[in-house]
Amino acid sequence: MFNSKLWPGHLLGGLAGAVATLAFSPFDYWPLMMASVAALFVLLTKAPSPRAAAIRSLFYGLGLYGTGASWVYVSIHQFGDAPVVLAGFLTGLFVLALSLAFFVPVGYLYSRLSRAQAHWRKVLIFSGLWVFGEWLRSWLLTGFPWLISGYTLLDTPFSGLAPVTGVYGLTLLVALTGSLVGALCVSSRKQGRSLLGVAIGVALFAAGGFALKGFEWTVSDTEEPLSFSAVQGNISQDLKWEPGHLDKTVQKYWALSENQWQKDLVFWPENAIPTFYQNVPRLMEQMETQASQTDTALILGMPWYEGQDDNRSIYYNSLVGLGEAEGHYFKQKLVPFGEFVPFEGLIRGIISFFDLPMSSFSAGTPEQMGLSIQGKPVAAYICYEVVYPDFAAREAIGKDILLTVSNDTWFGTSIGPEQHFQMVRMRSLETGRYQLRVTNDGMTALIDPFGRILSSIPRYQAGVLEGEIPGMTGSTPFMDFGSWPVLILALGFVLFGRVRRSDSAPGTYSS
């Protein structure tokens, strides 16, 4: 690791990772993702050993997460009251842990498996491992599927792949294209000709996405669209959980909704009412009466107290349905440290960040009944849940519309909310459904089945988004099969890349 001749390559790995952040929202320079992958492929291919390749992958992860997930610092420092130095240290530790877990294995395995293989085989091995590395992020250590490279192709001609393959199919296209370009950069003319077959395959894959763009996998149901009002309160996070501010919060949402009760749906964001449902029975009764008298479905976010279990209080982050909306939904995918604290017996009380309001939630069960509007079930997601592609697709089966709530004030004015919104839009594209999203401070939006924004409220201002949301029936191939076809294909690439060694394979390099 301390070989001075290898350090330029390691540092270039970090730079390549940092550049990748510019491919995601809010920047959206999507070709940079492929360029970043190409650079990493070259650096790993030239690494003189698997150990050196692992270090370069580590630096790539540090560059990507250090820039792309820098908003973690805002949550820790601004809202967790951690001093600057401590917040920086914890953010660095977070970035290091992610890089070690998700990037180091990819670099090490690529170097081990591709050694002395022809370049076209290297492309297949790298691409397969890259897809598995990103998929690993969706479940390992509860999952952190952020900055998945396939999201960068959301607004490109190739996005038609998403309803078929999900975001990991787009990841595969990014990996194949980037590594192919990288292989051409380090190949001789004779070796480059051997890449022709891979290039044709990549071109056909991309052409498939282009051909399917705009294809309607789902159809509008025969019922009238739901009229809606999505209310964005823009309540400061510093005030949201102050006990004395509860009445003002309720009054603000009530005032914004005053002229909206003629709509089929009035929709309030995550924890719009920052106290337990059980604590305010009179308020809930009043809201139930208002919604029922106007034939309105009112859906709002608030904590839910379930009782005691083994001397432990059971709380849920929930969505509650009133009036023409029935049932409640308990969040299943919780945010580490924000909604539950791993090893809380050891770290509770060390700093305020580990004692944030409502950081002792329990996860809801997959078997819960969920929410319905006018007797029809809807797919509901609370904040972080919508970043899990396969989970979101399963929840959408048999549901006509998607409803998402969030409270991105934890991100401050960072790029985090823009990245989150990009993932939200991908869920509509993958499932072929309209999605209504309401947040505390933006972005509240109506999204169509192709992931396009039809209407929205800007960030950092209170307001009401009005419109109609049609229900959609049918399913996309991704809803039917999930990510498994792409994962099987990725595994096939890795195995096929190792079938036999090429006599004309290039040797190793160093840089």
DRENGU-326155 format. One record per residue (C-alpha): residue in one letter; x, y, z. Coordinates in Angstrom, 3 decimals, m for minus. Each point is the difference from the previous one (the first is absolute). Layout:
<atoms>
<'A' <X Y Z>>,
...
</atoms>
This chain:
<atoms>
<'M' <0.000 0.000 0.000>>,
<'F' <2.910 2.324 0.704>>,
<'N' <1.813 m0.674 m3.278>>,
<'S' <0.514 3.521 m1.355>>,
<'K' <m0.267 m1.246 m3.589>>,
<'L' <m3.564 m1.189 0.625>>,
<'W' <m1.341 3.117 1.694>>,
<'P' <m0.763 1.941 m3.214>>,
<'G' <m2.299 m2.843 m1.062>>,
<'H' <m1.678 m0.077 3.403>>,
<'L' <m0.603 3.751 m0.024>>,
<'L' <m1.367 m0.165 m3.536>>,
<'G' <m2.440 m2.609 1.299>>,
<'G' <m1.250 2.510 2.563>>,
<'L' <m0.320 2.669 m2.670>>,
<'A' <m1.974 m2.365 m2.235>>,
<'G' <m2.403 m0.680 2.867>>,
<'A' <m0.462 3.697 0.715>>,
<'V' <m0.747 0.715 m3.663>>,
<'A' <m2.791 m2.586 0.062>>,
<'T' <m2.000 2.179 2.415>>,
<'L' <m0.469 2.529 m2.811>>,
<'A' <m1.930 m2.623 m1.975>>,
<'F' <m2.809 m0.081 2.604>>,
<'S' <m2.574 2.645 0.811>>,
<'P' <0.097 2.925 0.365>>,
<'F' <2.852 0.173 m2.525>>,
<'D' <m1.151 m2.741 m2.400>>,
<'Y' <3.107 m0.159 m2.196>>,
<'W' <m0.770 m3.675 m0.610>>,
<'P' <2.865 m0.805 m2.451>>,
<'L' <2.407 0.669 2.870>>,
<'M' <m1.211 m3.191 1.698>>,
<'M' <1.184 m2.068 m2.946>>,
<'A' <3.242 1.974 m0.132>>,
<'S' <0.503 m0.621 3.719>>,
<'V' <m0.560 m3.740 m0.420>>,
<'A' <2.371 m0.049 m2.985>>,
<'A' <2.705 1.667 2.077>>,
<'L' <m0.452 m2.461 2.847>>,
<'F' <0.140 m2.946 m2.412>>,
<'V' <3.335 1.234 m1.387>>,
<'L' <1.416 0.620 3.469>>,
<'L' <m1.025 m3.458 1.251>>,
<'T' <1.251 m1.702 m3.149>>,
<'K' <3.378 1.679 0.383>>,
<'A' <0.255 m0.744 3.706>>,
<'P' <2.959 m2.351 0.566>>,
<'S' <m1.806 m2.132 2.597>>,
<'P' <m3.446 m0.687 1.452>>,
<'R' <1.083 1.886 3.109>>,
<'A' <0.807 3.110 m2.029>>,
<'A' <m3.304 m0.337 m1.861>>,
<'A' <m1.864 m0.217 3.305>>,
<'I' <1.670 3.205 1.190>>,
<'R' <m0.920 1.789 m3.222>>,
<'S' <m3.593 m1.106 0.411>>,
<'L' <0.118 1.274 3.566>>,
<'F' <1.104 3.401 m1.212>>,
<'Y' <m2.729 m0.034 m2.650>>,
<'G' <m2.585 m0.601 2.711>>,
<'L' <1.487 2.752 2.149>>,
<'G' <m0.257 2.399 m2.926>>,
<'L' <m3.560 m0.979 m0.875>>,
<'Y' <m1.467 m0.069 3.496>>,
<'G' <2.180 2.822 1.296>>,
<'T' <m1.562 2.344 m2.561>>,
<'G' <m3.330 m1.647 m0.809>>,
<'A' <m1.032 m0.816 3.574>>,
<'S' <1.475 3.095 1.600>>,
<'W' <m3.494 0.958 1.179>>,
<'V' <0.476 m2.447 2.896>>,
<'Y' <2.178 2.670 1.590>>,
<'V' <m2.950 2.427 m0.037>>,
<'S' <m2.206 m2.446 1.896>>,
<'I' <2.661 m0.732 2.593>>,
<'H' <1.235 3.556 0.550>>,
<'Q' <m3.035 2.203 m0.582>>,
<'F' <m2.729 m2.214 1.416>>,
<'G' <2.017 m2.365 2.183>>,
<'D' <1.830 2.858 1.748>>,
<'A' <3.393 m1.647 m0.493>>,
<'P' <3.004 2.345 m0.083>>,
<'V' <1.612 0.592 m3.373>>,
<'V' <2.974 m2.270 0.658>>,
<'L' <m2.105 m2.844 1.375>>,
<'A' <m2.556 0.310 m2.793>>,
<'G' <2.810 m0.099 m2.546>>,
<'F' <1.519 m3.049 1.681>>,
<'L' <m3.298 m1.895 0.086>>,
<'T' <m0.728 0.889 m3.621>>,
<'G' <3.457 m1.203 m0.992>>,
<'L' <m0.520 m3.227 1.938>>,
<'F' <m3.325 m0.529 m1.781>>,
<'V' <1.584 0.565 m3.410>>,
<'L' <2.915 m2.300 0.824>>,
<'A' <m2.297 m2.790 1.185>>,
<'L' <m2.094 0.162 m3.171>>,
<'S' <3.088 0.024 m2.209>>,
<'L' <1.508 m2.981 1.792>>,
<'A' <m3.220 m2.000 m0.130>>,
<'F' <m1.132 0.720 m3.544>>,
<'F' <2.982 0.966 m2.157>>,
<'V' <3.034 m1.830 1.347>>,
<'P' <m1.450 m3.482 m0.753>>,
<'V' <m0.811 1.022 m3.585>>,
<'G' <3.529 1.187 m0.723>>,
<'Y' <1.661 m2.947 1.698>>,
<'L' <m2.173 m2.636 m1.686>>,
<'Y' <0.309 1.636 m3.399>>,
<'S' <3.773 m0.040 0.217>>,
<'R' <0.038 m3.627 1.174>>,
<'L' <m2.492 m1.303 m2.539>>,
<'S' <1.135 1.962 m3.041>>,
<'R' <3.736 m0.585 0.324>>,
<'A' <1.427 m1.204 m3.347>>,
<'Q' <m3.426 0.116 m1.687>>,
<'A' <m0.745 1.560 m3.366>>,
<'H' <m1.390 3.509 0.176>>,
<'W' <m3.485 m0.957 m1.140>>,
<'R' <m0.149 m2.445 2.891>>,
<'K' <1.204 2.711 2.349>>,
<'V' <m2.922 2.172 m1.107>>,
<'L' <m2.489 m2.757 0.823>>,
<'I' <1.580 m0.777 3.373>>,
<'F' <0.185 3.656 1.033>>,
<'S' <m3.590 0.725 m1.070>>,
<'G' <m1.389 m3.017 1.840>>,
<'L' <1.869 0.874 3.194>>,
<'W' <m1.038 3.650 m0.245>>,
<'V' <m3.689 m0.964 m0.129>>,
<'F' <0.394 m2.359 2.957>>,
<'G' <1.838 2.700 1.948>>,
<'E' <m2.855 2.445 m0.481>>,
<'W' <m2.660 m2.611 0.756>>,
<'L' <1.877 m0.857 3.199>>,
<'R' <m0.660 3.536 1.186>>,
<'S' <m3.752 m0.684 0.035>>,
<'W' <0.142 m2.498 2.873>>,
<'L' <3.414 m0.364 1.655>>,
<'L' <0.058 1.625 3.467>>,
<'T' <m3.702 0.959 m0.498>>,
<'G' <0.894 1.551 m3.349>>,
<'F' <1.037 3.398 m1.301>>,
<'P' <m0.980 m0.083 m3.721>>,
<'W' <1.076 3.578 m0.646>>,
<'L' <1.963 1.217 m3.054>>,
<'I' <m0.842 m3.090 m2.071>>,
<'S' <1.474 0.735 m3.428>>,
<'G' <m3.129 m1.024 m1.918>>,
<'Y' <m1.842 3.067 1.307>>,
<'T' <2.154 2.222 m2.182>>,
<'L' <m1.802 m1.366 m3.088>>,
<'L' <m3.479 1.013 1.203>>,
<'D' <m0.324 2.926 m2.424>>,
<'T' <1.875 m1.545 m2.897>>,
<'P' <m1.094 m1.794 m3.212>>,
<'F' <0.774 m3.340 1.694>>,
<'S' <m2.458 0.281 2.891>>,
<'G' <m2.434 m2.381 m1.710>>,
<'L' <1.953 m2.853 1.587>>,
<'A' <m1.184 0.930 3.499>>,
<'P' <m3.527 m1.511 m0.155>>,
<'V' <1.561 m3.246 m1.257>>,
<'T' <3.173 m0.320 2.031>>,
<'G' <m0.331 2.547 2.789>>,
<'V' <2.758 2.417 0.888>>,
<'Y' <2.609 m2.782 0.141>>,
<'G' <m0.529 m0.659 m3.709>>,
<'L' <0.989 3.609 m0.607>>,
<'T' <2.950 m0.568 2.323>>,
<'L' <1.054 m2.913 m2.209>>,
<'L' <m0.140 2.236 m3.077>>,
<'V' <2.134 2.623 1.751>>,
<'A' <2.536 m2.624 1.097>>,
<'L' <0.214 m1.670 m3.425>>,
<'T' <0.369 3.298 m1.842>>,
<'G' <2.525 1.461 2.414>>,
<'S' <2.157 m3.118 0.208>>,
<'L' <m0.143 m0.464 m3.785>>,
<'V' <1.320 3.524 m0.481>>,
<'G' <2.652 m0.682 2.625>>,
<'A' <1.012 m3.244 m1.693>>,
<'L' <0.371 1.764 m3.342>>,
<'C' <2.293 2.525 1.686>>,
<'V' <2.446 m2.683 1.192>>,
<'S' <m0.278 m2.400 m2.954>>,
<'S' <2.253 m0.409 m2.973>>,
<'R' <m1.617 m0.015 m3.458>>,
<'K' <m0.102 m3.815 m0.014>>,
<'Q' <m1.476 m0.146 3.493>>,
<'G' <m2.487 2.722 m0.922>>,
<'R' <m1.411 m2.137 m2.810>>,
<'S' <m0.842 m2.692 2.549>>,
<'L' <m2.295 2.522 1.696>>,
<'L' <m2.213 0.318 m3.072>>,
<'G' <m2.449 m2.644 1.211>>,
<'V' <m0.385 1.699 3.365>>,
<'A' <m0.453 3.359 m1.706>>,
<'I' <m2.792 m1.397 m2.182>>,
<'G' <m1.691 m1.506 3.054>>,
<'V' <0.193 3.293 1.901>>,
<'A' <m1.370 1.883 m3.000>>,
<'L' <m2.956 m2.396 m0.273>>,
<'F' <m0.662 0.297 3.737>>,
<'A' <m0.001 3.791 m0.241>>,
<'A' <m2.167 m0.117 m3.133>>,
<'G' <m2.512 m2.112 1.914>>,
<'G' <m0.296 2.736 2.606>>,
<'F' <m0.425 2.589 m2.729>>,
<'A' <m2.676 m2.062 m1.779>>,
<'L' <m1.973 m0.600 3.206>>,
<'K' <0.071 3.623 1.158>>,
<'G' <m3.597 1.171 0.174>>,
<'F' <m1.464 m3.509 m0.263>>,
<'E' <m3.134 m0.238 2.160>>,
<'W' <0.198 m3.104 2.177>>,
<'T' <m3.003 1.033 2.074>>,
<'V' <m3.351 1.543 m0.924>>,
<'S' <m2.265 2.504 1.692>>,
<'D' <m2.884 m1.554 1.882>>,
<'T' <m3.569 0.817 m0.908>>,
<'E' <m0.749 2.084 3.068>>,
<'E' <0.273 3.754 0.251>>,
<'P' <3.386 1.317 1.176>>,
<'L' <0.272 0.997 3.639>>,
<'S' <0.085 3.729 0.558>>,
<'F' <2.618 0.874 2.603>>,
<'S' <1.611 2.725 2.049>>,
<'A' <3.512 m0.706 1.289>>,
<'V' <0.924 2.372 2.832>>,
<'Q' <3.601 1.113 0.495>>,
<'G' <0.290 1.698 3.389>>,
<'N' <3.680 1.016 m0.052>>,
<'I' <0.372 m0.322 3.777>>,
<'S' <3.572 0.558 1.187>>,
<'Q' <1.635 m3.149 1.355>>,
<'D' <1.269 2.035 2.959>>,
<'L' <m3.611 0.705 0.989>>,
<'K' <m1.753 m3.145 m1.159>>,
<'W' <0.504 m2.065 3.159>>,
<'E' <m0.201 2.853 2.505>>,
<'P' <m2.960 m0.868 2.299>>,
<'G' <m1.185 3.597 0.049>>,
<'H' <m0.134 0.186 m3.788>>,
<'L' <m2.497 m2.843 m0.531>>,
<'D' <m3.061 2.253 m0.033>>,
<'K' <1.585 2.364 m2.535>>,
<'T' <0.907 m2.947 m2.236>>,
<'V' <m3.553 m1.356 0.062>>,
<'Q' <m1.419 3.468 m0.636>>,
<'K' <2.247 0.499 m3.013>>,
<'Y' <m0.983 m3.275 m1.671>>,
<'W' <m3.641 0.594 0.862>>,
<'A' <0.121 3.502 m1.503>>,
<'L' <1.731 m1.204 m3.197>>,
<'S' <m2.679 m2.697 m0.364>>,
<'E' <m2.951 2.274 0.767>>,
<'N' <m1.153 0.334 m3.622>>,
<'Q' <0.999 m3.517 m1.088>>,
<'W' <m2.671 m2.178 1.606>>,
<'Q' <m1.925 m0.352 m3.241>>,
<'K' <2.824 m2.169 m1.371>>,
<'D' <m0.027 m3.805 0.018>>,
<'L' <3.364 m0.034 1.803>>,
<'V' <1.692 2.418 2.358>>,
<'F' <3.564 m1.157 0.605>>,
<'W' <2.331 1.175 2.793>>,
<'P' <3.724 m0.970 0.250>>,
<'E' <2.031 m2.241 2.287>>,
<'N' <m0.543 0.835 3.695>>,
<'A' <m2.089 3.001 m0.987>>,
<'I' <m1.441 m0.236 3.512>>,
<'P' <3.075 m0.579 2.208>>,
<'T' <m1.649 m1.839 2.851>>,
<'F' <m1.460 m3.453 0.503>>,
<'Y' <m3.408 m0.704 m1.484>>,
<'Q' <m1.096 m1.256 3.406>>,
<'N' <0.966 3.314 1.660>>,
<'V' <m2.501 2.151 m1.901>>,
<'P' <m3.332 m1.898 m0.167>>,
<'R' <m2.108 3.169 m0.195>>,
<'L' <2.037 1.351 m2.906>>,
<'M' <m0.288 m3.325 m1.824>>,
<'E' <m3.753 m0.044 0.585>>,
<'Q' <m0.301 3.534 m1.334>>,
<'M' <1.983 m0.857 m3.132>>,
<'E' <m1.951 m3.216 m0.525>>,
<'T' <m3.253 1.960 0.178>>,
<'Q' <1.228 2.660 m2.426>>,
<'A' <1.186 m2.585 m2.546>>,
<'S' <m3.140 m2.123 0.291>>,
<'Q' <m2.376 2.922 m0.410>>,
<'T' <1.695 1.028 m3.259>>,
<'D' <0.532 m3.564 m1.339>>,
<'T' <3.740 0.633 0.072>>,
<'A' <2.797 m2.475 0.584>>,
<'L' <2.492 1.610 2.386>>,
<'I' <3.369 m1.736 0.251>>,
<'L' <2.656 1.414 2.298>>,
<'G' <3.223 m1.036 1.655>>,
<'M' <0.415 m0.206 3.766>>,
<'P' <1.595 m2.324 2.585>>,
<'W' <m2.052 m2.882 1.372>>,
<'Y' <0.261 m1.547 3.475>>,
<'E' <m0.841 m3.714 0.080>>,
<'G' <0.710 m0.802 3.649>>,
<'Q' <2.594 m1.965 1.978>>,
<'D' <1.766 m3.208 m0.975>>,
<'D' <2.552 m1.595 2.353>>,
<'N' <0.354 3.271 1.918>>,
<'R' <0.657 1.868 m3.242>>,
<'S' <m2.286 2.635 m1.490>>,
<'I' <m1.090 m0.729 m3.571>>,
<'Y' <m0.152 3.040 m2.290>>,
<'Y' <m0.567 0.206 m3.741>>,
<'N' <0.588 2.631 m2.650>>,
<'S' <m3.445 m0.101 m1.560>>,
<'L' <m2.464 1.305 m2.542>>,
<'V' <m3.562 0.319 1.255>>,
<'G' <m3.144 m0.025 m2.135>>,
<'L' <m3.101 1.992 0.977>>,
<'G' <m3.370 0.588 m1.650>>,
<'E' <m0.093 m1.762 m3.381>>,
<'A' <3.495 m1.361 0.729>>,
<'E' <0.092 m3.059 2.212>>,
<'G' <2.698 m1.787 1.949>>,
<'H' <3.525 0.951 0.871>>,
<'Y' <3.443 m0.902 m1.264>>,
<'F' <3.080 m0.633 2.140>>,
<'K' <3.380 0.658 m1.601>>,
<'Q' <1.945 m3.195 m0.724>>,
<'K' <3.430 1.329 m1.048>>,
<'L' <1.498 2.107 2.776>>,
<'V' <2.900 2.444 m0.231>>,
<'P' <2.952 m1.000 2.214>>,
<'F' <0.651 2.617 2.717>>,
<'G' <m2.892 2.138 m1.255>>,
<'E' <m2.779 m2.469 0.919>>,
<'F' <1.833 m2.703 1.892>>,
<'V' <3.434 m0.079 1.605>>,
<'P' <2.158 m3.094 m0.563>>,
<'F' <1.713 m1.116 3.216>>,
<'E' <m2.049 2.614 1.835>>,
<'G' <0.988 m1.407 3.375>>,
<'L' <3.572 1.032 m0.745>>,
<'I' <m0.337 3.329 m1.781>>,
<'R' <m3.218 1.608 1.265>>,
<'G' <0.813 3.268 1.765>>,
<'I' <3.518 0.439 m1.408>>,
<'I' <m1.098 2.904 m2.195>>,
<'S' <m3.365 1.559 m0.842>>,
<'F' <0.051 m1.584 m3.462>>,
<'F' <m0.545 m3.412 1.605>>,
<'D' <m3.019 1.361 1.885>>,
<'L' <m1.892 1.701 m2.811>>,
<'P' <m3.788 0.317 0.431>>,
<'M' <m1.812 m3.190 m1.036>>,
<'S' <3.146 m2.124 m0.387>>,
<'S' <m1.447 m3.092 1.703>>,
<'F' <m2.505 m1.120 m2.617>>,
<'S' <m0.867 m3.618 m0.694>>,
<'A' <m0.383 m1.313 m3.546>>,
<'G' <m3.454 m0.820 m1.334>>,
<'T' <m0.718 m3.490 m1.301>>,
<'P' <m0.478 m0.898 m3.676>>,
<'E' <m3.363 m1.600 0.861>>,
<'Q' <m1.659 3.245 1.139>>,
<'M' <m3.211 1.013 m1.797>>,
<'G' <1.168 3.504 m0.871>>,
<'L' <m2.044 2.886 m1.366>>,
<'S' <m2.933 0.229 m2.378>>,
<'I' <m1.844 2.902 m1.607>>,
<'Q' <m3.691 m0.455 m0.739>>,
<'G' <0.489 m3.713 0.625>>,
<'K' <2.932 m0.402 m2.432>>,
<'P' <3.466 m0.843 1.397>>,
<'V' <2.871 2.380 m0.733>>,
<'A' <3.748 m0.558 0.144>>,
<'A' <1.420 2.227 2.733>>,
<'Y' <3.663 0.720 0.733>>,
<'I' <1.476 2.047 2.798>>,
<'C' <3.170 1.906 m0.920>>,
<'Y' <2.979 m2.377 m0.163>>,
<'E' <m2.111 m2.998 m1.055>>,
<'V' <m0.329 1.237 m3.545>>,
<'V' <3.739 m0.431 m0.671>>,
<'Y' <m0.347 m3.816 0.095>>,
<'P' <m0.907 m1.059 m3.568>>,
<'D' <m1.207 m3.558 0.575>>,
<'F' <m1.832 0.880 3.195>>,
<'A' <m1.830 2.861 m1.720>>,
<'A' <m0.945 m2.192 m2.966>>,
<'R' <m1.430 m2.718 2.253>>,
<'E' <m2.038 2.536 1.939>>,
<'A' <m1.443 1.380 m3.261>>,
<'I' <m1.455 m3.347 m1.149>>,
<'G' <m3.785 0.215 m0.064>>,
<'K' <0.056 3.741 0.808>>,
<'D' <m1.073 2.688 m2.483>>,
<'I' <1.938 3.001 1.312>>,
<'L' <3.157 0.699 2.001>>,
<'L' <0.002 2.374 2.957>>,
<'T' <3.255 1.184 1.561>>,
<'V' <0.636 2.229 3.000>>,
<'S' <3.300 1.383 1.188>>,
<'N' <1.658 2.508 2.296>>,
<'D' <3.222 0.988 m1.724>>,
<'T' <0.652 2.894 2.342>>,
<'W' <2.602 m2.296 1.619>>,
<'F' <2.128 0.629 m3.122>>,
<'G' <m0.030 3.781 0.370>>,
<'T' <0.857 1.809 m3.235>>,
<'S' <2.297 m2.785 m1.210>>,
<'I' <m0.268 m2.107 m3.156>>,
<'G' <m1.559 m2.894 1.959>>,
<'P' <m3.655 0.861 m0.762>>,
<'E' <0.741 0.289 m3.737>>,
<'Q' <1.576 m3.466 m0.004>>,
<'H' <m2.940 m1.375 1.983>>,
<'F' <m2.493 1.474 m2.466>>,
<'Q' <1.847 m1.586 m2.929>>,
<'M' <m0.524 m3.407 1.604>>,
<'V' <m3.666 0.774 0.646>>,
<'R' <m0.523 0.699 m3.701>>,
<'M' <1.665 m3.281 m0.952>>,
<'R' <m2.595 m1.913 2.035>>,
<'S' <m2.794 1.395 m2.191>>,
<'L' <1.883 m1.001 m3.142>>,
<'E' <0.680 m3.517 1.302>>,
<'T' <m3.635 m0.609 0.955>>,
<'G' <m1.817 1.945 m2.718>>,
<'R' <m2.046 1.970 2.531>>,
<'Y' <m0.775 3.561 0.909>>,
<'Q' <1.535 1.038 3.278>>,
<'L' <m0.991 2.798 2.323>>,
<'R' <2.749 1.127 2.327>>,
<'V' <m0.433 2.465 2.840>>,
<'T' <2.831 1.283 2.169>>,
<'N' <0.424 2.479 2.806>>,
<'D' <2.255 2.407 m1.912>>,
<'G' <0.284 m1.369 m3.567>>,
<'M' <m0.158 m1.467 m2.458>>,
<'T' <m3.760 m0.662 0.002>>,
<'A' <m0.925 m1.265 m3.464>>,
<'L' <m2.258 m2.029 m2.276>>,
<'I' <2.004 m2.470 m2.100>>,
<'D' <m1.311 m1.885 m3.036>>,
<'P' <0.621 m3.689 m0.891>>,
<'F' <3.097 0.974 m2.008>>,
<'G' <1.661 1.731 2.944>>,
<'R' <m0.740 3.489 m1.305>>,
<'I' <m0.942 2.863 2.322>>,
<'L' <m3.457 1.265 m0.903>>,
<'S' <m0.283 2.637 2.725>>,
<'S' <1.860 0.914 3.168>>,
<'I' <0.520 2.487 2.822>>,
<'P' <3.501 1.487 0.325>>,
<'R' <2.098 m0.734 3.047>>,
<'Y' <m0.058 2.170 3.122>>,
<'Q' <m3.461 1.454 m0.398>>,
<'A' <m3.425 m0.882 1.335>>,
<'G' <m2.728 m0.759 m2.494>>,
<'V' <m2.610 m2.382 m1.361>>,
<'L' <0.415 m2.081 m3.145>>,
<'E' <m3.353 m0.668 m1.649>>,
<'G' <m0.822 m2.362 m2.829>>,
<'E' <m1.318 m3.413 m0.987>>,
<'I' <1.710 m3.375 0.229>>,
<'P' <m1.284 m2.836 m2.210>>,
<'G' <0.169 m3.603 1.127>>,
<'M' <1.965 m2.481 m2.142>>,
<'T' <m0.598 m3.729 m0.378>>,
<'G' <2.290 m2.763 m1.178>>,
<'S' <3.636 m0.593 0.853>>,
<'T' <3.429 0.517 m1.491>>,
<'P' <2.463 m2.874 m0.503>>,
<'F' <2.040 1.411 2.866>>,
<'M' <m2.984 m0.269 2.336>>,
<'D' <m0.480 m3.630 m1.070>>,
<'F' <3.611 m1.173 0.205>>,
<'G' <1.901 2.590 2.012>>,
<'S' <3.778 0.347 m0.321>>,
<'W' <0.655 m3.734 m0.253>>,
<'P' <0.350 m0.185 m3.804>>,
<'V' <2.671 2.719 0.074>>,
<'L' <1.802 m1.637 2.918>>,
<'I' <m0.004 m3.380 m1.763>>,
<'L' <1.360 1.678 m3.140>>,
<'A' <2.687 1.745 2.048>>,
<'L' <0.992 m3.316 1.593>>,
<'G' <0.118 m1.541 m3.471>>,
<'F' <2.371 2.738 m1.133>>,
<'V' <2.378 m0.692 2.873>>,
<'L' <m0.074 m3.763 m0.536>>,
<'F' <0.288 0.215 m3.780>>,
<'G' <2.883 2.426 0.348>>,
<'R' <1.816 m2.738 1.935>>,
<'V' <m0.771 m2.951 m2.305>>,
<'R' <3.496 m0.203 m1.419>>,
<'R' <3.136 2.076 m0.131>>,
<'S' <1.035 1.667 m3.208>>,
<'D' <3.427 m0.738 m1.424>>,
<'S' <0.106 3.499 m1.411>>,
<'A' <m1.025 1.661 3.230>>,
<'P' <1.939 3.064 1.040>>,
<'G' <2.273 m0.052 2.961>>,
<'T' <m0.250 2.147 3.086>>,
<'Y' <0.776 3.653 0.257>>,
<'S' <0.953 2.482 2.635>>,
<'S' <m0.624 3.661 0.319>>,
</atoms>
